[in-house]
Amino acid sequence: MFSGSVQVILFSDILTPLTGMNIPFDILKGKGPIIHNPISTSADVAQVRELVPSEAVPYVGEALTALRAEVQFIYYSIF
C-alpha cells in the first residue's frame, strides 16, 4: 500500500565536482582516488575554483531533471 509519496535515492561519487573545482585526480587500480596536488596551503586554496554545477557537471542537473520527471510520472500514475 502506498502512503501518498514516492522517494528516490540518487547515488553520486563524492569526487564528481573536483575536476570542475580545478582539483585534478586519478583513480588508480588497487589504490583508489589520488589527488595530484593535495590542498595544504592557502595558495592551494586560492587555486580552487568555485563550483558552478551547470558548467562543471551539467550531467548531474540533467540526471536530476530526468529523475524528477520520472518520479512525477510514477506518482501521477499511482495516485
C-alpha positions as CSV (number, residue, x, y, z in Angstrom):
1,M,0.0,0.0,0.0
2,F,1.3,3.4,-0.9
3,S,1.4,6.3,1.6
4,G,1.0,9.1,-0.9
5,S,4.6,9.7,-1.6
6,V,7.4,8.4,-3.8
7,Q,11.0,8.5,-2.7
8,V,14.2,8.3,-4.7
9,I,17.8,7.9,-3.7
10,L,20.4,9.2,-6.1
11,F,23.9,7.9,-5.6
12,S,26.8,10.0,-6.9
13,D,30.5,9.8,-6.4
14,I,31.8,12.4,-3.9
15,L,34.7,13.1,-6.4
16,T,32.3,14.3,-9.1
17,P,32.8,18.1,-8.5
18,L,36.5,18.0,-8.1
19,T,37.5,18.5,-11.7
20,G,35.2,21.5,-12.0
21,M,36.9,23.0,-9.0
22,N,40.4,22.7,-10.5
23,I,41.3,19.7,-8.3
24,P,42.6,17.1,-10.7
25,F,42.7,13.4,-9.6
26,D,43.0,9.9,-10.9
27,I,41.6,6.6,-9.7
28,L,44.4,4.1,-9.6
29,K,43.6,0.4,-9.7
30,G,44.3,-1.1,-6.3
31,K,44.7,2.3,-4.6
32,G,41.6,4.4,-5.3
33,P,41.4,8.1,-5.8
34,I,44.7,10.1,-5.8
35,I,44.5,13.9,-5.8
36,H,47.6,15.1,-7.7
37,N,48.3,18.2,-5.7
38,P,46.6,17.9,-2.3
39,I,45.4,21.2,-0.8
40,S,47.7,22.0,2.0
41,T,48.4,25.8,1.9
42,S,46.5,29.0,1.5
43,A,47.9,29.3,-2.0
44,D,46.5,25.9,-2.9
45,V,43.1,27.1,-1.6
46,A,43.3,30.1,-3.8
47,Q,43.6,27.9,-6.8
48,V,40.4,26.1,-6.1
49,R,37.6,27.4,-8.3
50,E,34.0,28.0,-7.2
51,L,31.9,25.1,-8.4
52,V,29.3,26.2,-10.9
53,P,27.4,23.0,-11.4
54,S,25.7,24.0,-14.7
55,E,29.2,24.4,-16.2
56,A,31.3,21.8,-14.4
57,V,28.8,18.9,-14.0
58,P,25.8,19.7,-16.2
59,Y,25.0,15.9,-16.4
60,V,24.1,15.9,-12.7
61,G,21.4,18.5,-13.3
62,E,20.2,16.6,-16.4
63,A,20.0,13.4,-14.3
64,L,18.1,15.1,-11.6
65,T,15.7,16.6,-14.1
66,A,15.1,13.2,-15.7
67,L,14.6,11.6,-12.3
68,R,12.1,14.3,-11.2
69,A,10.1,13.8,-14.4
70,E,10.1,10.0,-13.9
71,V,9.1,10.3,-10.3
72,Q,6.2,12.7,-11.2
73,F,5.1,10.2,-13.9
74,I,5.1,7.4,-11.4
75,Y,3.4,9.4,-8.7
76,Y,0.6,10.6,-11.0
77,S,0.2,7.1,-12.5
78,I,-0.3,5.6,-9.0
79,F,-2.4,8.3,-7.4
